[in-house]
Amino acid sequence: MSAIGGIVHPDGRPVDRAALDRMQALLAPYGRDAQQQWRQGPAGLLRTLLRVTPEDAFDRQPLAGPQGDVVVFDGCLDNRAELAAALGVAGTDLARLSDADLALRACLRWDTAAVDHLLGDFAIACWSPSRRRLWLARDAIGHRPLFWHRQDGLFAFASMPKALFAIPNVPRELCEERMADHLAMLPMVGPESMYRGIHRVEPGQQLVFQDDRVTTRHHYRLDPARELRLGSDSAYEEALAEHLERAVARCLRCAGPVASHLSAGFDSGVVTALAARQLAGREERLLAYTAVPREGYDLPVMPGRYADEWPGAHALATRFDNIDHLAIRSGDNALVDGLEKDTEAVDRPLVNLCNRTWDRAIRNDAQSRGVRLLLCAQGGNMTISHTGMDRLSTLFGHGHWRTWLDELLAVKRHHPHRRMRGLLAESIGPWLPQPLWRVLGRLQGRSAALAEYSAIHPEFARRMDVQERARAAGWDLSYRPSRDSRRLRVAVLGRRDPGEQMAMANLSGLQMRDPTRDRQLTEFCLALPAEQYLRHGQTRWLLRRVTGDLLPPSIWSTPGKGLQAADWHVSATASLPALRAMLAELEQHPTVGKIIDLQAMKHSLDQWPEEGWERRDVVLRFRGQLLRGLATGQFIRYVEPDNR
Amino acid sequence: MTIDSGTGREDLAGVAWARAFARTSAGAEPSVHLAGDPARSPRSRADAAAAFGRWHDAGMAGSFADRERPWYLLLELARVETLAGNELPGMRENLAPDAMHFPGDPATRLYRAARAIFAGDCAAPVLDLFSTRRRWTWPARRAAEHPVDVAAVLQQAGCVLAHADAFAAAVAPLVHALASGARDVGGAVFAALRSASADTPGPDDGDGADTGGSAHEARHRAERLGYRVYSRAWDRVLPAEVGSSRGVEPAIDAASAAQSRRLARRLQRRLREVQLRRWSFDLEEGHLDSRRLASLCNPGGARAVFRQERDASASGARVTFLVDQSGSMRGRAWQLAVQAIDLAVQALEACAVACEVLGYTTRYGADDDNPVLDAWVLAGRPDAPGRLNALEHRVYKAASCPWRHGRRAFVGALGAGRGRENIDGEALDWAASRLARQPGRRKVLVVFSDGTPHDEATVRHNGRALLENHLRSVIQAIEASPIDLAAIGTGQGVGRFYRTALTLDRPEDVDRMLFDHLADLLVRSGRREAMP
């Protein structure tokens, strides 16, 4: 894994070495093992390297071709063998070629079309001095970040925005529109980043800068219209099993110890189990981390959720001799401890302050043990473990009422903790007029207005026209179940660009990879027919059949889902003085109060409850609105620092 | 820039200082003129400067509040010019009061009245000073509430022209009355005086050891970089003891002497490496220098092809630590800076490396009453005002002073009530100027900062780019100079501006990282020096 950056002056003036040095220094923590740069005339490229794969030992970037084309590459290629075959690279040579070498050869062979041949997690930049052309691209899902900025006489790019701010005259200002999207939890649509004038190369996008012009194209998009029809249920099973094995295998190319996040859920369970099995074949061990509440925590949590994921996770871990299972227990650290540092690490507002504490604890422990690769399963809900509940609404809406009723009753039988009212809402909701859905939701205490879960200032929301932005992004703020589940899942996958979060792990000397967001696995899962997900009342029907023996029965039989950081309110209550102090600092900032509803947050702090933490409205207000508001306020202060 | 040693020398005092500086250094003659007075000839302006240099007592201004100071300085101007005219008849014509105009009629009239009375002419103009103009109605009423007989005050002051302290005491009631009732006029007076102050020279370390270059030079450097300062009238440089927290017990006493000694030994070992690598070239004897062998083949070539190793004492090195003392440095950042600098200075002293410890912030915070901002507002908010706050630079340890003198003040420097804004570009320029003037060839400037320069007033009315671009320009200039510049911060923010930046996260990083870094800087500097 690397971080990359570069500067090009279209007017031909030489590149500023000092600026490139500063960019390199800022990106060095993301690639601590090596830092190099290349400069020639009006262009300069750099990369910093974190050695993870065995072939990273041969990485000598920036790489120049015989015609002077120069490439910097950040990432891991998952199709090295196919690529080598297409490029005519012998197998013996392949072992000594870094991924960047292969990427360079692909660029020399296919020019800008090279990106169509690359599979994996990557961001790439290629400068052709003879054509005075620079092109940038990111992988399909956006696992590696890449940002760019353009002004008169300057085009610059970098893995993280902070490096772009090392260039004189690159403004560091908030992008208000993106702030509104973030606070309203809208999907990231378009190239805007959190900073005005700084754009992201979108996942699956290629950008070409030539003749002082920028053109873009999507070399890859997830296709929500595609449906895969196979001959039999067993064919689906075989296909999913193969995709899962391959996705995990791709992520396990690592020259050091491997670890994984392991909860009591299906996704991390499947990933951990498959990884353990594959590593056992290599006689390697797997370190599995499970975040658990503090000792003795037994308060009720939200309906349908449970607090302690250790039993389920441990049941899985004990099935594999090569898993070392570690519990990461909630500590006494204040929720906002280290918030500035983490905000700086990702260059964007943090989303979940509660999960941050255990996530950081896992990274720190993994770092101390020399782990190089950390597996996660953040995309599983939209891919392998999609419940398939949308089938109910499809059956209902298309008039297959008998089948719908059978399925509905079967779901209730298999999942008795689910309330019939909720199942009906999922079936009928998509077909109700939106105003009626809102009214019913309010009556049932189900739906919440934006102000109830978001800290966005009402005036700012009006000025930014959040409703219109949501409509343009295809996002329903009433959270009515979608008639088009695939489109919704694609939107959720694109809701937050995963690049910065993945890069954050590099600061701990780790590469983070998510097999559940593997491109081919994601394509496959999105294309599956709904009846492969929900059948005979069994949600995740296909996954159950494929991994039934892999996961312990307790994972399949436990009703509901684990709740990460279930005891968050204990930490939050202990952190109240710090939260109040932080809010007081935010109140003094000239910008924060215009974007965030600080009054509402202050009101929440004043009304801090002593119980009722299992209630949805309480969780939305205090864990959602308040804590996310504080994290966003901290980000605004980070972008526009002051001395108050 | 002005000097304030804590005894109150202020503002136009710098003019005198500038002349003294110009006489004793090879620097250029400071250009002294008064804004709003374009009619004054260069000769007249030079005489005005000379008069200040000779008769102005800068210490008196400190006894007046910020708002009062313009009025006091106005009267002080009248005093010194009167004295100059009396003693040096040749100057009298050049300093004629009629040639002086301040924006704002009352100020001009007061100045002229004072000149007239000080010259012995107790005529009428003073008597209707507060009653003929509408804007003076309120001060007149205040004057009525707190009666001040202007003519009497000026006459009394005119009797003690030769004694600056007595003069200041005599005009004090009038100055108080004027300041309390006529802020707007005070602003106008200030505007007239400000460029004179702006020409005043740069900082002093408070013990006369080193001046660090003139504000004249600083201003021209700033202008070359496209940087503007609305006023330098309230800027000041303080020695450590002024306003220091004498009661604060250094929290860093826990940092044991043993640790300092250990770090010092480590540092010494690294510096010794440089000493061993110090060579003299083109000698008649010594080790043969293979790189010069070719010249032996040339009939007319040099025959001095030998080199010799010799000691390069570490004491030739100079290190300056410059610390951001703005509000954003409160807490952990400040604790780390204090810990790092205390250990570093002790270790460097043990290695006989001379070092300075300087601090920088502004005099006014974002929510404070800011007279620079007020003056700009009162002047009608002219476009592109430039920096709208006053600098406060502090010398905690001059190169020639032992650390124990300033250490306590340094530790408590960011206590309650301290820590305002940070205008990094000018602070760096100041510190680098001081360092450049010190003897020695190996110079290292280490900045402790959290990154971005910020002053609310300046940013609001100029945009962020003004301070940031100036900082970048100053850094570029320093990096092009023989000084090695490095920045240390608690976040990655410093990396945005500095080419050599180090991030300290935890107290243990100070030991582990800072000293390696410092040794690298000294070694690098030493190697460069040793190069032929």
Interface residues (C-beta under 8 A of the other chain):
Chain A: A18 D21 R22 A25 L26 P29 K162 F165 A166 P168 N169 P171 R172 E340 K341 E344 Q588 P590 P641 D642 N643 R644
Chain B: S326 G327 S328 G365 A366 D367 G419 R420 E421 N422 D450 G451 T452 H454 E456 R460 R464 A465 N469 R472 Q476 E479 G491 Q492 G493 G495 R496 F497 Y498 R499 T500 A501 T503 D505
